[in-house]
Amino acid sequence: MAKLRTHYDNLNVSRDAPANVIRAAYKVLCQKYHPDKYTGGAEEAIRIMKVINGAYAVLSDTGKRLQYDHWITQQERRQASDDARRMMQVIANSYAAPLAQMKKKSLVLVAIDKCRKQAGLIWDSCFQVFRKIRWILLLTGIVLIAAFFYPSDLPTTTAATVVVNQQAIAQLQKAKQWLNQGQAAKALPLYVQLAQQGHAEAQFQLAMMYADGRGIAKDYELAASWFDKAAKQGYIEAQTKLGFMYATGTGVAQNDSSAVYWCYQAAEQGNAIAQYNLGLMYAAGQGVAQDNKLAMSWYTKAAAQGEAYAQYHLAEMYAKGVGVAIDDNKALGLYQKAAKQGVAEAIVALKRYPR
């Protein structure tokens, strides 16, 4: 089934991307394909910008976006239905032809035909059995196609799958033990094997080994590649790391829009570091429109989880009245929490308050 290209694809964002990420992606693309800057020529730039502007006009409007999402769902279902019907036709033809040949050529059917002459009831019974088998095969095909296009959310674990998963868990534990014991060279081949099989935790750990140069030469590009694979499987720590790498241009081309996107994915799942980084981006207007209230919101979530630098930055906002009314008591309490965790800036800030 051919993939349906949507406005989301045209802006290089996911379908669940928040409005601020869509806006940031649009700005990045406008800069990249500006007719005065695009190396591919002004005419091509204008053509691309028409596509980008059309996509943004829909996705930046809440009402239009809801209607568009509904349209996408309808198109995908219709496309899946059409493909399913084509496959059913193939299945029907595949099963009907052998049965027709069997009626003409099969020695078994010849014998049945003789039996029919002697006892009509026997033939009728056999014929009904063949008809039932044909329909069972067709119904089985329908079920398989339905499962392919509309997979169930219920777990379907076979005994073989359980064994494979148990082996993977055992290998991950062994690799982790070797890593903790400082034997990264032994852990590396296990992580490589599991990462290539698609295990998100192994992909993350392998990325960390490349990033830190543990048991292998340091390689930020390979680290980013493995972080990306794990992040796309929803591995929170990988999403956080990947967001940081895009924000700083480490191992990847610096991209504020991608940095915001991955930090947002991890922050929404409760990762304190990602929440803090997202707060920094809103405070600085990096990849998003500058917004002190949103910066404060993300700092607050991270600070509540004990993130020291989030506590410090939140204290600064209360102390200076940035995005909120000045509140020395709240500022003092947050400075003290950050200082206990060794944040030098918080220790210095506490000197401004009388003992």
Secondary structure, DSSP 4 states (H G I P E B T S, - for coil): -PPPP-HHHHHT--TT--HHHHHHHHHHHHHHT-TTT-TT-HHHHHHHHHHHHHHHHHHTSHHHHHHHHHHHHHHHHHHHHHHHHHHHHHHHHHHHHHHHHHHHH-HHHHHHHHHHHH-HHHHHHHHHHHHHHHHHHHHHHHHHHHHHHS--SS----HHHHHHHHHHHHHHHHHHHHHHTT-HHHHHHHHHHHHHTT-HHHHHHHHHHHHHTSSS---HHHHHHHHHHHHTTT-HHHHHHHHHHHHHTSSS---HHHHHHHHHHHHHTT-HHHHHHHHHHHHHTSSS---HHHHHHHHHHHHHTT-HHHHHHHHHHHHHTSSS---HHHHHHHHHHHHHTT-HHHHHHHTTS--
